[in-house]
Amino acid sequence: MNFRKATDELTTSITLEDLATALGVSVQAVRQARAQEGSAGFRRPPQGWERAVVKLVEARAHHYQRFAAKLRSSLE
């Protein structure tokens, strides 16, 4: 693995699009739920957002664990 590929993997992040897909809502709905409470654009967060966030975090953690193992094996 080269430096560019390794750093590309390292710097990937969960996007609003990923969250919207996990919630089954539009990106706009996610943006509105993230708006300042009390603002005209604010909407309540989608139902089940907590579970969706946990799943995304766990998947990302698993991704990084596999990535670390791959990097570690290349050092040997």
N, C-alpha and C positions, 0 to 999 in steps of 0.2 A: 504494500500500500504506500502511495506517495503522500507527500505533505498536503497537497491540494485536496486529494480525496479525503484524507483524515480530517482536515479542518472543515471541509464541507459537511461531513457527518457530524462533527462536533457542534457546529453552529446552526444546525437545523432546529426549527422551533415549531411549536404548535401555533397554527394560524387561526384567525377568526373563521375562516372557511372550514377548517377542521372541526372547530367547535360547533358551527352551524350544522354541519353534516351529522355530527354525533347527536345533536339535539333534534334533528329533523325540521329545522327552521331556516329562514333566510339569514344571510349575513347581516342584512339591515335590522332584523329582529335582535340579533346579538348586539349590534352597535347601539340600538335604542335601549337595551337592557343595561348597557354599560354607561349610558349617559348619566349625568348628575341627577340625582333624585330631586324632583321638584321642577326640573326644566321641562319645557314644552315637549321635547323629544323623548323624554323618559318613558319607558314601558317596563312592566314587571318582567323579571327574568323568566325564561321558559320553564315550565314544570319539569322537574327531574334534572335540572342543571347540575346539581351537586354530584349525582351519580355519573353523569357524562364527563364531568371534569376529572373525577377520580379515575375513570377508565382511561381517559387520555393521558393522565399523569403516569399511571401504571404502565401503559403501553410505551410511553417515552422512556421511563426508567428501565424497562426490559430492553428496549432498543440500545440504550447506553451500556447496559451490562453486557450484552452480546458484543457491542463495539469494543468495549474495554478488553474483553476476552480475546477478540481477534487481534487487537493491537499487542496485547501481552504475548500472545503466541508468536507474533512476528519478531519479538525481541529475543526469543530463544534460539 
